[in-house]
Amino acid sequence: MMPFISTGISIAAFAGAGLLLGLAYFATLWRTVALLVDGSSWLAPAALTLGRMGGLALFLGISVRLGALDLIAAFIGVVVARLVALHVVRRAA
């Protein structure tokens, strides 16, 4: 019975981490767009984009190595973060 408990904890941890990483991802995307609109140099937006995409790829790569359920939980966390980001943007508009 213990493996099921640890699996449930792992799934919850990956869903929570996916949510937090997703929120950071979309906040960084917002900052990248703001820098591009303000007409800043290309270096900061490029660095933010590489960091944002690299961090998400690393996180999903780790979760894929730990199993399908962890990957699905992480992905669901990122999708929920996307829904939150869309809600915030639509509310601000």
C-alpha positions in Angstrom: 0.0 0.0 0.0 2.9 2.4 0.5 3.8 2.7 -3.2 0.3 4.1 -3.9 0.8 6.8 -1.2 4.2 7.8 -2.6 2.8 7.8 -6.1 0.0 10.1 -5.0 2.4 12.4 -3.3 4.7 12.4 -6.4 1.7 13.2 -8.6 0.6 16.1 -6.3 4.1 17.4 -6.1 4.5 17.4 -9.9 1.2 19.1 -10.4 2.1 21.8 -7.9 5.5 22.3 -9.4 4.0 22.4 -12.9 1.6 25.1 -11.7 4.4 27.2 -10.1 6.7 26.8 -13.1 3.8 27.5 -15.5 3.0 30.8 -13.6 6.7 31.7 -13.7 6.7 30.8 -17.4 3.8 33.1 -18.3 5.0 35.9 -16.1 8.3 35.8 -18.0 6.4 35.7 -21.3 4.6 38.8 -20.2 7.9 40.5 -19.3 9.4 39.5 -22.7 6.5 41.0 -24.6 6.7 44.2 -22.6 10.4 44.5 -23.4 9.8 43.9 -27.1 7.0 46.5 -27.2 9.1 49.0 -25.3 11.7 48.7 -28.0 14.6 47.5 -25.8 17.5 45.6 -27.3 17.0 42.0 -28.4 19.4 40.6 -25.8 17.1 40.7 -22.7 14.0 39.2 -24.5 16.2 36.5 -26.1 17.7 35.6 -22.8 14.3 35.5 -21.1 12.9 33.3 -24.0 15.8 30.8 -23.8 15.5 30.6 -20.0 11.8 30.2 -20.1 11.8 27.5 -22.7 14.9 25.8 -21.3 13.4 25.6 -17.8 10.1 24.2 -19.0 11.9 21.6 -21.2 14.2 20.6 -18.3 11.2 20.2 -15.9 9.2 18.2 -18.3 12.2 16.1 -19.2 12.8 15.2 -15.6 9.1 14.4 -15.1 9.1 12.1 -18.2 12.0 10.2 -16.7 10.0 9.5 -13.6 6.9 8.2 -15.3 3.8 8.9 -17.3 1.7 9.9 -14.4 4.2 12.5 -13.2 4.5 13.9 -16.7 0.7 14.2 -17.0 0.4 15.8 -13.6 3.2 18.3 -14.5 1.5 19.1 -17.8 -1.9 19.6 -16.1 -0.2 22.0 -13.7 1.2 24.0 -16.6 -2.2 24.1 -18.3 -3.9 25.3 -15.2 -1.2 28.1 -15.0 -2.1 29.0 -18.6 -5.8 29.2 -17.6 -4.9 31.5 -14.7 -2.7 33.7 -16.9 -5.5 34.0 -19.5 -7.9 34.9 -16.8 -5.6 37.6 -15.5 -5.0 39.1 -18.9 -8.7 39.1 -19.9 -9.6 40.7 -16.6 -7.0 43.5 -17.2 -8.2 44.2 -20.7 
